[in-house]
Amino acid sequence: MDDIDVEPVDRVDESDEDTTVEPAETDEALTIDDDLADLPAGVDAPDYVLYGGKGGVGKTTMAAATGLASAAGGVRTLVVSTDPAHSLSDTYETEIPAEPARIREDVPLYAAEIDPDAAVDEGMFGADGDPLGGLGEMGDAMGGMGGEGPMGGAEGEDGEGLGGL
């Protein structure tokens, strides 16, 4: 990209063209099928929304807005941030603890700001040996992490079970 020649300008000439786009006319009413968002029969699992990307693209803002909208709909919602800057506290304008806690009384909204450096210092399973790092009842919702999971009966080359991975 070193061969790109860019010249600075003092002003941008505005086009005289009308660039307005008119919506297409249609007789069909837009309908949203809520059934498409439901899990298949027999699947009982929590929903997760993960945001990732470069710094400054709005991950925390989107996570906070999604969490608030979900909780406003009556769904118990946990928003977790691992940003060392603790920007989730700034976004929600309240102190967010390291352990999941309810942060709003009017809606079922819970949050945690995990310090990634402290989490690494505590080790793979945290200070208490909790495989879920203290995320409360999520282990129960996920069906546990032990031998009852999808890989519970699988064995590694050494004959050890893989269910605890």
N, C-alpha and C positions, 0 to 999 in steps of 0.2 A: 504494500500500500504506500510505499515511499514515492511512487511515481504519480500520485494524485496531486494536482496543482489547484489550490484553493485560494481565491483572492477575496480579501475582506471588502465589504460594501458599506456605504453610509446609509442607504435606505433600500427597501424592497419595493419594486414597482408592483402596484396592485393591478390585477387583471380587470378589464371592463366586462368580461363574460359573466353571465349569470350561472353560478355553479350549484344552484339549488337543485336537490334531488327530490322528486315527488314520489311518495310511496305508490306502489302498484295497487290498483284497485282489484278487489276480489270479493266474491260473494260468500266465500268460506269463512266461517267464524273460527278463530284460533281457539283450540281446546287443548288442555293439558291433561293427560291421563295420569292421575296420581298412582294408579296401580303399577306403572312402569318403575316407580321408585321403590316399590316394596321388595323385600327379600323373597326368594323362592320358598315355597312351603317346606317346613321342616328345618329351615336355617334360622337359628336364634343367635345373632351376633351383633355386637355394637357397631355403629357406623363410625368411620374415621375419616377426617379430612386433614391432609398434610399439605403444608405450603413450603416450598423450597425455591431457591434461586439466589442470585447475586444480592449483595447488600444494597439496600436502598430502593428495592423494587416494590415494597409494600406488603411483604409477607406478614408482618405483625399486624398491620392495619387490617388486612383481609381476614386473618385468623380471629382477631378481636371482633370484627363486624359479623363474621359467620357465627362465632360463638354466641354473641348477643342475640342475633336473629333466631338461632336455634333455641336458646333458652326462652326467648320471648314467645316462642311457639309452644312452650310447656315442656320441652325436652330437657331432662337433666343433662347439662353440658359442661365438659371439662376442657379448658383451654390451657395448654402447656407450652411454655417458651423456654428455650435453652440459650437465648441471647444474653451474653454477659453484660450488655448495657442495660438490662432490665427495662426495656422499652414497653413491655406489656403493662407495667405499672403506670407508665406515663400515658399510655393509650386509654386505659380504663380510669385514670385519675384516682387511683387508690393503691395502697400498699399490697402487693401480691406476695404471699409467703412462698417458701421453698417447698412446702408440703401442700398438697391439694386442700383448698378450703373454699367455702362459699364466700363470694365477694359481693353478691347482691341479694337483698332480701325480697325484692319484688319479683324476681325471676330466678329459676333454679340454675344459676351460673356459678361455676367453680373455676378456680385458676391456680396455677403453680408456676413459679419462675425458678427453674432448676439451674444452679450454677454449674456449668460443665466442668470447670476445674475441680470443684469440690466433689462432684460425682466421680470423677476419675480417681481422686485421692481415696474415696471410700471403697473402691474396688468394683468388680463386675456385678456383685449382688448387693451392693450397698452396705451400710454399717450393720444392719440387722440381718444380713443374709437373705433379704427379700428379693427374689428374682425380678420383681416388677419395680424395684427401686422406690418403694413407698407410694405407689400410685393407688393406694386405697383398695377399693373393691373391684378394680379392673381385673384382677386375677380371677375372681369368681365369675365375672362376666365373660372372660375369655376361656373358661373351662379349665383353668389351672395350667401349669407349665410342666407337670410331671408326666408319669407314665400313661396317663389317660388321654393325652393329646394325640394328634394324627400320626406322630412318629413314635408314640409310646412303646410299641412293640418292636420297633426297628433296632437292629444291633449294628455297632461299628465293627471294624476289623478286629478290635481287641475283645469283642464279645460283650462290651458294655452297652447299655441301653442309650438311645439317642433322645429319649423323651425329655430329658432335662436341659437340652441345648437351648 
